[in-house]
Amino acid sequence: VTLLYTTDDTTPTTSSTQYNGPFTRTTPCTIKAIAVRSGLASEVASYDLQRVARPNMYADGDHIVFSCATQGATILYTIDSSDPDPANVGGDNPTQEYTASTSFGYEMSGVTIKAIAVKDGMIISQVNERAVNLRCPTPAITINYFNGEVTINCRDTEAAVYYTTDGSTPTVSSTLY
């Protein structure tokens, strides 16, 4: 049996490229293949090879949020300015896998994160690069309408919270809560 294929969305013929083993594609395409034996060709097999969507990332106060429009994709990132390497993930390698519990502290402010998304059967996404600018989470202000008591809370329990009551923007010189 001879396997023949195309990567330009055309139907393979006996003069198409012969398959001799695994090959690499780095751009989206439609791969079509046929098997030929004794002059008889099979039906055409087709695979639409797509690129994983580039991951999104943004600073949300004191943490980084990653997401990807490609359902089921895995996000890999580095914090040392190198490009993520899907062949070397975890441990002492610079490439790490993002999970919902991945946390970055304030010491990460000013660091450049590079991220890619990967998924079996798809081409690796393009790299997204972003300088991290984490800041303290925004305090939440609540008022007890029965007694007028004002409460201010912050997710960062070690943060100093300053406030004003005259409509001005609080600074470190304002009243400490």
C-alpha positions, 0 to 999 in steps of 0.5 A: 500500500502506498500512502499519498497526501496533500496539504493544500486542500486538493484531492491527492492523486498518484502523483501527490507526495508519498507519505514516508513517516511523520512530518511537521506542520507549523501553519494551518492547512487541510491535509488530505490522504489516500491509500493506493494498492494495485492501482485502486485508490481509497476514499479521501481522508481529510484533517483540518489542522488548526492553530490553537488560539493565542492565550489571553492574560491580564492583571486583575489587581493582585493576580494574573488571569489566563484564558484561551478561546480554544476549548480544552487548551493547556496554557504554558508560561515562562517568567524569565523572558524565554519562549515557553517550550512544550517539550520541557514543562514543570520542575526546574524548567522555566516553562510551567503549566498554568492552573487555576491555583497558579499564583503570582506575588507582588514581587512579580510586578515588572516581570515579563510573562510569555504564554502559549496554548497547546492542544493535541491535534492542533498547532501551538498558538502564537506567543503572548507576551506581557509585562506584569503590573500587579497592584493591591486588590481594590478594597470593598466598602459596605454600609450597614443601612440600619446603623450607618456603620461603614466597613472596609475590607481587602482580599489582601489581609496584609494591605494597609487600607487608607480612606477619605470621607470628603470625596478626595482620592485616598493616599498614604497620608489619608486616614488609615483604616 
